[in-house]
Amino acid sequence: MMKNDYRYDHFGNLDTDFYVEKAYELRRAYYAQAINSAKTRIKAFFTNLMHNHSMKSASQH
């Protein structure tokens, strides 16, 4: 017999509210990580752009 680790409500039905909330929680965590990653990449892009621009300006003088 297989062990059943599913969560059930007090009626004996699968606790869909629990699993829906768990899905929302996972989605929020994914979006937060994706946004932080994008912010880091954008910041690095502009930092690199400014660094390259200042190097070009210095070499022209």
Predicted model as a PDB file, atoms N, CA, C, CB and O in Angstrom, pLDDT in the B-factor column:
MODEL        1                                                                  
ATOM      1  N   MET A   1       0.841  -1.185   0.000  1.00 52.00           N  
ATOM      2  CA  MET A   1       0.000   0.000   0.000  1.00 52.00           C  
ATOM      3  C   MET A   1       0.886   1.249   0.000  1.00 52.00           C  
ATOM      4  CB  MET A   1      -0.957  -0.002   1.224  1.00 52.00           C  
ATOM      5  O   MET A   1       1.871   1.319   0.735  1.00 52.00           O  
ATOM      6  N   MET A   2       0.528   2.225  -0.826  1.00 55.00           N  
ATOM      7  CA  MET A   2       1.281   3.465  -0.940  1.00 55.00           C  
ATOM      8  C   MET A   2       0.880   4.439   0.157  1.00 55.00           C  
ATOM      9  CB  MET A   2       1.068   4.097  -2.314  1.00 55.00           C  
ATOM     10  O   MET A   2      -0.295   4.553   0.508  1.00 55.00           O  
ATOM     11  N   LYS A   3       1.862   5.133   0.686  1.00 64.00           N  
ATOM     12  CA  LYS A   3       1.579   6.150   1.700  1.00 64.00           C  
ATOM     13  C   LYS A   3       0.976   7.372   1.022  1.00 64.00           C  
ATOM     14  CB  LYS A   3       2.868   6.536   2.487  1.00 64.00           C  
ATOM     15  O   LYS A   3       1.477   7.826  -0.006  1.00 64.00           O  
ATOM     16  N   ASN A   4      -0.086   7.897   1.589  1.00 75.00           N  
ATOM     17  CA  ASN A   4      -0.789   9.041   1.025  1.00 75.00           C  
ATOM     18  C   ASN A   4      -0.455  10.279   1.861  1.00 75.00           C  
ATOM     19  CB  ASN A   4      -2.332   8.790   0.982  1.00 75.00           C  
ATOM     20  O   ASN A   4      -0.848  10.371   3.024  1.00 75.00           O  
ATOM     21  N   ASP A   5       0.275  11.234   1.260  1.00 89.00           N  
ATOM     22  CA  ASP A   5       0.664  12.448   1.970  1.00 89.00           C  
ATOM     23  C   ASP A   5      -0.196  13.651   1.596  1.00 89.00           C  
ATOM     24  CB  ASP A   5       2.112  12.758   1.695  1.00 89.00           C  
ATOM     25  O   ASP A   5       0.175  14.793   1.866  1.00 89.00           O  
ATOM     26  N   TYR A   6      -1.327  13.396   0.985  1.00 94.00           N  
ATOM     27  CA  TYR A   6      -2.192  14.500   0.602  1.00 94.00           C  
ATOM     28  C   TYR A   6      -2.896  15.075   1.826  1.00 94.00           C  
ATOM     29  CB  TYR A   6      -3.218  14.041  -0.439  1.00 94.00           C  
ATOM     30  O   TYR A   6      -3.069  14.398   2.840  1.00 94.00           O  
ATOM     31  N   ARG A   7      -3.291  16.322   1.711  1.00 95.00           N  
ATOM     32  CA  ARG A   7      -3.986  16.992   2.809  1.00 95.00           C  
ATOM     33  C   ARG A   7      -5.489  17.018   2.492  1.00 95.00           C  
ATOM     34  CB  ARG A   7      -3.428  18.449   3.027  1.00 95.00           C  
ATOM     35  O   ARG A   7      -5.897  17.334   1.374  1.00 95.00           O  
ATOM     36  N   TYR A   8      -6.281  16.686   3.478  1.00 96.00           N  
ATOM     37  CA  TYR A   8      -7.729  16.628   3.295  1.00 96.00           C  
ATOM     38  C   TYR A   8      -8.428  17.603   4.235  1.00 96.00           C  
ATOM     39  CB  TYR A   8      -8.245  15.202   3.529  1.00 96.00           C  
ATOM     40  O   TYR A   8      -7.918  17.929   5.307  1.00 96.00           O  
ATOM     41  N   ASP A   9      -9.610  18.063   3.814  1.00 94.00           N  
ATOM     42  CA  ASP A   9     -10.406  18.938   4.679  1.00 94.00           C  
ATOM     43  C   ASP A   9     -11.213  18.096   5.662  1.00 94.00           C  
ATOM     44  CB  ASP A   9     -11.348  19.841   3.836  1.00 94.00           C  
ATOM     45  O   ASP A   9     -11.101  16.871   5.670  1.00 94.00           O  
ATOM     46  N   HIS A  10     -12.020  18.748   6.487  1.00 94.00           N  
ATOM     47  CA  HIS A  10     -12.771  18.026   7.508  1.00 94.00           C  
ATOM     48  C   HIS A  10     -13.912  17.179   6.925  1.00 94.00           C  
ATOM     49  CB  HIS A  10     -13.330  19.008   8.513  1.00 94.00           C  
ATOM     50  O   HIS A  10     -14.533  16.410   7.660  1.00 94.00           O  
ATOM     51  N   PHE A  11     -14.199  17.303   5.630  1.00 95.00           N  
ATOM     52  CA  PHE A  11     -15.198  16.465   4.966  1.00 95.00           C  
ATOM     53  C   PHE A  11     -14.560  15.234   4.313  1.00 95.00           C  
ATOM     54  CB  PHE A  11     -15.953  17.282   3.915  1.00 95.00           C  
ATOM     55  O   PHE A  11     -15.258  14.373   3.777  1.00 95.00           O  
ATOM     56  N   GLY A  12     -13.231  15.166   4.364  1.00 95.00           N  
ATOM     57  CA  GLY A  12     -12.534  14.047   3.741  1.00 95.00           C  
ATOM     58  C   GLY A  12     -12.176  14.293   2.284  1.00 95.00           C  
ATOM     59  O   GLY A  12     -11.669  13.398   1.607  1.00 95.00           O  
ATOM     60  N   ASN A  13     -12.436  15.497   1.801  1.00 96.00           N  
ATOM     61  CA  ASN A  13     -12.083  15.856   0.426  1.00 96.00           C  
ATOM     62  C   ASN A  13     -10.677  16.435   0.386  1.00 96.00           C  
ATOM     63  CB  ASN A  13     -13.098  16.866  -0.159  1.00 96.00           C  
ATOM     64  O   ASN A  13     -10.168  16.949   1.382  1.00 96.00           O  
ATOM     65  N   LEU A  14     -10.068  16.340  -0.772  1.00 96.00           N  
ATOM     66  CA  LEU A  14      -8.758  16.953  -0.947  1.00 96.00           C  
ATOM     67  C   LEU A  14      -8.856  18.435  -0.602  1.00 96.00           C  
ATOM     68  CB  LEU A  14      -8.236  16.752  -2.400  1.00 96.00           C  
ATOM     69  O   LEU A  14      -9.771  19.114  -1.068  1.00 96.00           O  
ATOM     70  N   ASP A  15      -7.935  18.945   0.203  1.00 97.00           N  
ATOM     71  CA  ASP A  15      -7.974  20.341   0.677  1.00 97.00           C  
ATOM     72  C   ASP A  15      -7.468  21.264  -0.430  1.00 97.00           C  
ATOM     73  CB  ASP A  15      -7.114  20.521   1.978  1.00 97.00           C  
ATOM     74  O   ASP A  15      -6.307  21.673  -0.441  1.00 97.00           O  
ATOM     75  N   THR A  16      -8.368  21.580  -1.360  1.00 97.00           N  
ATOM     76  CA  THR A  16      -7.977  22.397  -2.508  1.00 97.00           C  
ATOM     77  C   THR A  16      -7.586  23.806  -2.094  1.00 97.00           C  
ATOM     78  CB  THR A  16      -9.106  22.455  -3.518  1.00 97.00           C  
ATOM     79  O   THR A  16      -6.704  24.399  -2.716  1.00 97.00           O  
ATOM     80  N   ASP A  17      -8.212  24.358  -1.069  1.00 97.00           N  
ATOM     81  CA  ASP A  17      -7.848  25.698  -0.603  1.00 97.00           C  
ATOM     82  C   ASP A  17      -6.376  25.736  -0.184  1.00 97.00           C  
ATOM     83  CB  ASP A  17      -8.755  26.129   0.577  1.00 97.00           C  
ATOM     84  O   ASP A  17      -5.662  26.691  -0.488  1.00 97.00           O  
ATOM     85  N   PHE A  18      -5.938  24.708   0.502  1.00 96.00           N  
ATOM     86  CA  PHE A  18      -4.545  24.623   0.940  1.00 96.00           C  
ATOM     87  C   PHE A  18      -3.612  24.602  -0.263  1.00 96.00           C  
ATOM     88  CB  PHE A  18      -4.323  23.372   1.811  1.00 96.00           C  
ATOM     89  O   PHE A  18      -2.620  25.330  -0.300  1.00 96.00           O  
ATOM     90  N   TYR A  19      -3.935  23.761  -1.252  1.00 97.00           N  
ATOM     91  CA  TYR A  19      -3.058  23.631  -2.410  1.00 97.00           C  
ATOM     92  C   TYR A  19      -3.092  24.858  -3.318  1.00 97.00           C  
ATOM     93  CB  TYR A  19      -3.439  22.406  -3.203  1.00 97.00           C  
ATOM     94  O   TYR A  19      -2.078  25.204  -3.923  1.00 97.00           O  
ATOM     95  N   VAL A  20      -4.228  25.510  -3.419  1.00 98.00           N  
ATOM     96  CA  VAL A  20      -4.306  26.752  -4.190  1.00 98.00           C  
ATOM     97  C   VAL A  20      -3.457  27.829  -3.515  1.00 98.00           C  
ATOM     98  CB  VAL A  20      -5.781  27.227  -4.330  1.00 98.00           C  
ATOM     99  O   VAL A  20      -2.715  28.543  -4.189  1.00 98.00           O  
ATOM    100  N   GLU A  21      -3.561  27.949  -2.200  1.00 98.00           N  
ATOM    101  CA  GLU A  21      -2.745  28.937  -1.474  1.00 98.00           C  
ATOM    102  C   GLU A  21      -1.264  28.606  -1.606  1.00 98.00           C  
ATOM    103  CB  GLU A  21      -3.147  28.989   0.019  1.00 98.00           C  
ATOM    104  O   GLU A  21      -0.438  29.509  -1.733  1.00 98.00           O  
ATOM    105  N   LYS A  22      -0.921  27.320  -1.577  1.00 97.00           N  
ATOM    106  CA  LYS A  22       0.470  26.899  -1.742  1.00 97.00           C  
ATOM    107  C   LYS A  22       0.977  27.302  -3.136  1.00 97.00           C  
ATOM    108  CB  LYS A  22       0.605  25.361  -1.532  1.00 97.00           C  
ATOM    109  O   LYS A  22       2.118  27.739  -3.283  1.00 97.00           O  
ATOM    110  N   ALA A  23       0.131  27.151  -4.140  1.00 98.00           N  
ATOM    111  CA  ALA A  23       0.499  27.546  -5.509  1.00 98.00           C  
ATOM    112  C   ALA A  23       0.721  29.054  -5.596  1.00 98.00           C  
ATOM    113  CB  ALA A  23      -0.595  27.114  -6.512  1.00 98.00           C  
ATOM    114  O   ALA A  23       1.672  29.511  -6.230  1.00 98.00           O  
ATOM    115  N   TYR A  24      -0.164  29.829  -4.954  1.00 98.00           N  
ATOM    116  CA  TYR A  24       0.022  31.283  -4.937  1.00 98.00           C  
ATOM    117  C   TYR A  24       1.333  31.650  -4.248  1.00 98.00           C  
ATOM    118  CB  TYR A  24      -1.162  31.971  -4.229  1.00 98.00           C  
ATOM    119  O   TYR A  24       2.057  32.535  -4.705  1.00 98.00           O  
ATOM    120  N   GLU A  25       1.628  30.975  -3.161  1.00 98.00           N  
ATOM    121  CA  GLU A  25       2.867  31.237  -2.424  1.00 98.00           C  
ATOM    122  C   GLU A  25       4.098  30.944  -3.291  1.00 98.00           C  
ATOM    123  CB  GLU A  25       2.911  30.390  -1.137  1.00 98.00           C  
ATOM    124  O   GLU A  25       5.052  31.722  -3.309  1.00 98.00           O  
ATOM    125  N   LEU A  26       4.067  29.828  -3.999  1.00 98.00           N  
ATOM    126  CA  LEU A  26       5.174  29.482  -4.889  1.00 98.00           C  
ATOM    127  C   LEU A  26       5.303  30.492  -6.027  1.00 98.00           C  
ATOM    128  CB  LEU A  26       4.980  28.070  -5.457  1.00 98.00           C  
ATOM    129  O   LEU A  26       6.410  30.863  -6.417  1.00 98.00           O  
ATOM    130  N   ARG A  27       4.165  30.932  -6.555  1.00 98.00           N  
ATOM    131  CA  ARG A  27       4.191  31.916  -7.639  1.00 98.00           C  
ATOM    132  C   ARG A  27       4.749  33.248  -7.158  1.00 98.00           C  
ATOM    133  CB  ARG A  27       2.787  32.115  -8.216  1.00 98.00           C  
ATOM    134  O   ARG A  27       5.534  33.883  -7.861  1.00 98.00           O  
ATOM    135  N   ARG A  28       4.345  33.678  -5.953  1.00 98.00           N  
ATOM    136  CA  ARG A  28       4.895  34.928  -5.398  1.00 98.00           C  
ATOM    137  C   ARG A  28       6.401  34.829  -5.216  1.00 98.00           C  
ATOM    138  CB  ARG A  28       4.228  35.263  -4.052  1.00 98.00           C  
ATOM    139  O   ARG A  28       7.128  35.773  -5.525  1.00 98.00           O  
ATOM    140  N   ALA A  29       6.868  33.706  -4.722  1.00 98.00           N  
ATOM    141  CA  ALA A  29       8.313  33.514  -4.519  1.00 98.00           C  
ATOM    142  C   ALA A  29       9.043  33.533  -5.855  1.00 98.00           C  
ATOM    143  CB  ALA A  29       8.592  32.184  -3.778  1.00 98.00           C  
ATOM    144  O   ALA A  29      10.118  34.121  -5.966  1.00 98.00           O  
ATOM    145  N   TYR A  30       8.467  32.892  -6.872  1.00 98.00           N  
ATOM    146  CA  TYR A  30       9.086  32.870  -8.199  1.00 98.00           C  
ATOM    147  C   TYR A  30       9.166  34.285  -8.782  1.00 98.00           C  
ATOM    148  CB  TYR A  30       8.292  31.944  -9.147  1.00 98.00           C  
ATOM    149  O   TYR A  30      10.212  34.695  -9.286  1.00 98.00           O  
ATOM    150  N   TYR A  31       8.055  35.028  -8.712  1.00 98.00           N  
ATOM    151  CA  TYR A  31       8.059  36.392  -9.248  1.00 98.00           C  
ATOM    152  C   TYR A  31       9.035  37.295  -8.489  1.00 98.00           C  
ATOM    153  CB  TYR A  31       6.648  36.985  -9.189  1.00 98.00           C  
ATOM    154  O   TYR A  31       9.716  38.117  -9.102  1.00 98.00           O  
ATOM    155  N   ALA A  32       9.108  37.154  -7.185  1.00 98.00           N  
ATOM    156  CA  ALA A  32      10.039  37.967  -6.403  1.00 98.00           C  
ATOM    157  C   ALA A  32      11.473  37.679  -6.834  1.00 98.00           C  
ATOM    158  CB  ALA A  32       9.867  37.697  -4.890  1.00 98.00           C  
ATOM    159  O   ALA A  32      12.269  38.605  -6.990  1.00 98.00           O  
ATOM    160  N   GLN A  33      11.807  36.413  -7.027  1.00 98.00           N  
ATOM    161  CA  GLN A  33      13.156  36.038  -7.458  1.00 98.00           C  
ATOM    162  C   GLN A  33      13.421  36.557  -8.872  1.00 98.00           C  
ATOM    163  CB  GLN A  33      13.338  34.499  -7.404  1.00 98.00           C  
ATOM    164  O   GLN A  33      14.509  37.060  -9.154  1.00 98.00           O  
ATOM    165  N   ALA A  34      12.442  36.436  -9.752  1.00 98.00           N  
ATOM    166  CA  ALA A  34      12.613  36.898 -11.132  1.00 98.00           C  
ATOM    167  C   ALA A  34      12.801  38.417 -11.183  1.00 98.00           C  
ATOM    168  CB  ALA A  34      11.401  36.484 -11.989  1.00 98.00           C  
ATOM    169  O   ALA A  34      13.634  38.910 -11.944  1.00 98.00           O  
ATOM    170  N   ILE A  35      12.043  39.155 -10.389  1.00 98.00           N  
ATOM    171  CA  ILE A  35      12.161  40.616 -10.360  1.00 98.00           C  
ATOM    172  C   ILE A  35      13.521  41.026  -9.796  1.00 98.00           C  
ATOM    173  CB  ILE A  35      11.020  41.240  -9.520  1.00 98.00           C  
ATOM    174  O   ILE A  35      14.169  41.922 -10.335  1.00 98.00           O  
ATOM    175  N   ASN A  36      13.954  40.381  -8.721  1.00 98.00           N  
ATOM    176  CA  ASN A  36      15.268  40.700  -8.150  1.00 98.00           C  
ATOM    177  C   ASN A  36      16.382  40.395  -9.136  1.00 98.00           C  
ATOM    178  CB  ASN A  36      15.495  39.920  -6.851  1.00 98.00           C  
ATOM    179  O   ASN A  36      17.346  41.153  -9.241  1.00 98.00           O  
ATOM    180  N   SER A  37      16.258  39.304  -9.850  1.00 98.00           N  
ATOM    181  CA  SER A  37      17.259  38.940 -10.851  1.00 98.00           C  
ATOM    182  C   SER A  37      17.293  39.976 -11.978  1.00 98.00           C  
ATOM    183  CB  SER A  37      16.967  37.535 -11.422  1.00 98.00           C  
ATOM    184  O   SER A  37      18.367  40.376 -12.427  1.00 98.00           O  
ATOM    185  N   ALA A  38      16.117  40.405 -12.430  1.00 98.00           N  
ATOM    186  CA  ALA A  38      16.048  41.413 -13.489  1.00 98.00           C  
ATOM    187  C   ALA A  38      16.640  42.736 -13.020  1.00 98.00           C  
ATOM    188  CB  ALA A  38      14.596  41.616 -13.943  1.00 98.00           C  
ATOM    189  O   ALA A  38      17.361  43.392 -13.772  1.00 98.00           O  
ATOM    190  N   LYS A  39      16.343  43.135 -11.779  1.00 98.00           N  
ATOM    191  CA  LYS A  39      16.911  44.378 -11.239  1.00 98.00           C  
ATOM    192  C   LYS A  39      18.433  44.307 -11.202  1.00 98.00           C  
ATOM    193  CB  LYS A  39      16.361  44.655  -9.827  1.00 98.00           C  
ATOM    194  O   LYS A  39      19.115  45.276 -11.535  1.00 98.00           O  
ATOM    195  N   THR A  40      18.960  43.159 -10.798  1.00 97.00           N  
ATOM    196  CA  THR A  40      20.410  42.990 -10.735  1.00 97.00           C  
ATOM    197  C   THR A  40      21.026  43.097 -12.126  1.00 97.00           C  
ATOM    198  CB  THR A  40      20.768  41.638 -10.099  1.00 97.00           C  
ATOM    199  O   THR A  40      22.048  43.758 -12.307  1.00 97.00           O  
ATOM    200  N   ARG A  41      20.400  42.444 -13.111  1.00 97.00           N  
ATOM    201  CA  ARG A  41      20.925  42.501 -14.486  1.00 97.00           C  
ATOM    202  C   ARG A  41      20.852  43.909 -15.054  1.00 97.00           C  
ATOM    203  CB  ARG A  41      20.152  41.540 -15.394  1.00 97.00           C  
ATOM    204  O   ARG A  41      21.790  44.360 -15.712  1.00 97.00           O  
ATOM    205  N   ILE A  42      19.747  44.612 -14.808  1.00 97.00           N  
ATOM    206  CA  ILE A  42      19.588  45.981 -15.325  1.00 97.00           C  
ATOM    207  C   ILE A  42      20.609  46.902 -14.673  1.00 97.00           C  
ATOM    208  CB  ILE A  42      18.147  46.508 -15.073  1.00 97.00           C  
ATOM    209  O   ILE A  42      21.237  47.715 -15.351  1.00 97.00           O  
ATOM    210  N   LYS A  43      20.775  46.780 -13.370  1.00 96.00           N  
ATOM    211  CA  LYS A  43      21.759  47.607 -12.657  1.00 96.00           C  
ATOM    212  C   LYS A  43      23.166  47.340 -13.195  1.00 96.00           C  
ATOM    213  CB  LYS A  43      21.706  47.329 -11.130  1.00 96.00           C  
ATOM    214  O   LYS A  43      23.934  48.277 -13.414  1.00 96.00           O  
ATOM    215  N   ALA A  44      23.504  46.071 -13.409  1.00 96.00           N  
ATOM    216  CA  ALA A  44      24.823  45.725 -13.947  1.00 96.00           C  
ATOM    217  C   ALA A  44      24.999  46.285 -15.352  1.00 96.00           C  
ATOM    218  CB  ALA A  44      25.018  44.199 -13.958  1.00 96.00           C  
ATOM    219  O   ALA A  44      26.081  46.753 -15.707  1.00 96.00           O  
ATOM    220  N   PHE A  45      23.937  46.237 -16.151  1.00 95.00           N  
ATOM    221  CA  PHE A  45      24.006  46.772 -17.510  1.00 95.00           C  
ATOM    222  C   PHE A  45      24.329  48.263 -17.490  1.00 95.00           C  
ATOM    223  CB  PHE A  45      22.684  46.525 -18.251  1.00 95.00           C  
ATOM    224  O   PHE A  45      25.228  48.716 -18.198  1.00 95.00           O  
ATOM    225  N   PHE A  46      23.592  49.031 -16.674  1.00 92.00           N  
ATOM    226  CA  PHE A  46      23.814  50.467 -16.635  1.00 92.00           C  
ATOM    227  C   PHE A  46      25.148  50.820 -15.977  1.00 92.00           C  
ATOM    228  CB  PHE A  46      22.678  51.147 -15.898  1.00 92.00           C  
ATOM    229  O   PHE A  46      25.794  51.790 -16.374  1.00 92.00           O  
ATOM    230  N   THR A  47      25.561  50.047 -14.983  1.00 92.00           N  
ATOM    231  CA  THR A  47      26.866  50.272 -14.367  1.00 92.00           C  
ATOM    232  C   THR A  47      27.965  50.059 -15.402  1.00 92.00           C  
ATOM    233  CB  THR A  47      27.073  49.334 -13.152  1.00 92.00           C  
ATOM    234  O   THR A  47      28.901  50.853 -15.498  1.00 92.00           O  
ATOM    235  N   ASN A  48      27.848  48.999 -16.163  1.00 91.00           N  
ATOM    236  CA  ASN A  48      28.823  48.703 -17.206  1.00 91.00           C  
ATOM    237  C   ASN A  48      28.786  49.774 -18.300  1.00 91.00           C  
ATOM    238  CB  ASN A  48      28.557  47.311 -17.810  1.00 91.00           C  
ATOM    239  O   ASN A  48      29.831  50.184 -18.805  1.00 91.00           O  
ATOM    240  N   LEU A  49      27.597  50.218 -18.659  1.00 88.00           N  
ATOM    241  CA  LEU A  49      27.442  51.255 -19.681  1.00 88.00           C  
ATOM    242  C   LEU A  49      28.120  52.550 -19.226  1.00 88.00           C  
ATOM    243  CB  LEU A  49      25.941  51.506 -19.981  1.00 88.00           C  
ATOM    244  O   LEU A  49      28.841  53.179 -20.001  1.00 88.00           O  
ATOM    245  N   MET A  50      27.892  52.945 -17.979  1.00 86.00           N  
ATOM    246  CA  MET A  50      28.499  54.171 -17.462  1.00 86.00           C  
ATOM    247  C   MET A  50      30.013  54.016 -17.367  1.00 86.00           C  
ATOM    248  CB  MET A  50      27.911  54.527 -16.083  1.00 86.00           C  
ATOM    249  O   MET A  50      30.750  54.958 -17.660  1.00 86.00           O  
ATOM    250  N   HIS A  51      30.483  52.838 -16.960  1.00 83.00           N  
ATOM    251  CA  HIS A  51      31.916  52.589 -16.847  1.00 83.00           C  
ATOM    252  C   HIS A  51      32.571  52.685 -18.226  1.00 83.00           C  
ATOM    253  CB  HIS A  51      32.183  51.201 -16.211  1.00 83.00           C  
ATOM    254  O   HIS A  51      33.621  53.309 -18.375  1.00 83.00           O  
ATOM    255  N   ASN A  52      31.956  52.070 -19.227  1.00 80.00           N  
ATOM    256  CA  ASN A  52      32.504  52.127 -20.588  1.00 80.00           C  
ATOM    257  C   ASN A  52      32.468  53.538 -21.142  1.00 80.00           C  
ATOM    258  CB  ASN A  52      31.734  51.190 -21.515  1.00 80.00           C  
ATOM    259  O   ASN A  52      33.397  53.950 -21.836  1.00 80.00           O  
ATOM    260  N   HIS A  53      31.421  54.281 -20.852  1.00 74.00           N  
ATOM    261  CA  HIS A  53      31.301  55.664 -21.323  1.00 74.00           C  
ATOM    262  C   HIS A  53      32.380  56.543 -20.695  1.00 74.00           C  
ATOM    263  CB  HIS A  53      29.902  56.226 -21.000  1.00 74.00           C  
ATOM    264  O   HIS A  53      32.984  57.368 -21.381  1.00 74.00           O  
ATOM    265  N   SER A  54      32.621  56.373 -19.412  1.00 75.00           N  
ATOM    266  CA  SER A  54      33.644  57.189 -18.747  1.00 75.00           C  
ATOM    267  C   SER A  54      35.042  56.824 -19.249  1.00 75.00           C  
ATOM    268  CB  SER A  54      33.566  57.010 -17.215  1.00 75.00           C  
ATOM    269  O   SER A  54      35.914  57.690 -19.323  1.00 75.00           O  
ATOM    270  N   MET A  55      35.260  55.579 -19.587  1.00 69.00           N  
ATOM    271  CA  MET A  55      36.567  55.159 -20.123  1.00 69.00           C  
ATOM    272  C   MET A  55      36.788  55.793 -21.492  1.00 69.00           C  
ATOM    273  CB  MET A  55      36.656  53.604 -20.224  1.00 69.00           C  
ATOM    274  O   MET A  55      37.895  56.237 -21.796  1.00 69.00           O  
ATOM    275  N   LYS A  56      35.741  55.838 -22.325  1.00 68.00           N  
ATOM    276  CA  LYS A  56      35.854  56.440 -23.660  1.00 68.00           C  
ATOM    277  C   LYS A  56      36.099  57.938 -23.533  1.00 68.00           C  
ATOM    278  CB  LYS A  56      34.576  56.171 -24.500  1.00 68.00           C  
ATOM    279  O   LYS A  56      36.915  58.499 -24.264  1.00 68.00           O  
ATOM    280  N   SER A  57      35.395  58.588 -22.604  1.00 64.00           N  
ATOM    281  CA  SER A  57      35.561  60.036 -22.413  1.00 64.00           C  
ATOM    282  C   SER A  57      36.980  60.350 -21.949  1.00 64.00           C  
ATOM    283  CB  SER A  57      34.532  60.575 -21.390  1.00 64.00           C  
ATOM    284  O   SER A  57      37.565  61.331 -22.408  1.00 64.00           O  
ATOM    285  N   ALA A  58      37.537  59.561 -21.071  1.00 60.00           N  
ATOM    286  CA  ALA A  58      38.883  59.781 -20.550  1.00 60.00           C  
ATOM    287  C   ALA A  58      39.927  59.572 -21.637  1.00 60.00           C  
ATOM    288  CB  ALA A  58      39.158  58.849 -19.371  1.00 60.00           C  
ATOM    289  O   ALA A  58      40.938  60.274 -21.665  1.00 60.00           O  
ATOM    290  N   SER A  59      39.696  58.624 -22.525  1.00 60.00           N  
ATOM    291  CA  SER A  59      40.690  58.351 -23.549  1.00 60.00           C  
ATOM    292  C   SER A  59      40.660  59.391 -24.657  1.00 60.00           C  
ATOM    293  CB  SER A  59      40.473  56.973 -24.129  1.00 60.00           C  
ATOM    294  O   SER A  59      41.640  59.513 -25.393  1.00 60.00           O  
ATOM    295  N   GLN A  60      39.581  60.143 -24.807  1.00 59.00           N  
ATOM    296  CA  GLN A  60      39.487  61.161 -25.837  1.00 59.00           C  
ATOM    297  C   GLN A  60      40.181  62.450 -25.463  1.00 59.00           C  
ATOM    298  CB  GLN A  60      38.063  61.438 -26.143  1.00 59.00           C  
ATOM    299  O   GLN A  60      40.424  63.288 -26.333  1.00 59.00           O  
ATOM    300  N   HIS A  61      40.504  62.635 -24.208  1.00 54.00           N  
ATOM    301  CA  HIS A  61      41.128  63.896 -23.761  1.00 54.00           C  
ATOM    302  C   HIS A  61      42.612  63.876 -23.927  1.00 54.00           C  
ATOM    303  CB  HIS A  61      40.798  64.176 -22.319  1.00 54.00           C  
ATOM    304  O   HIS A  61      43.283  64.855 -23.600  1.00 54.00           O  
TER     305      HIS A  61                                                      
ENDMDL                                                                          
END                                                                             
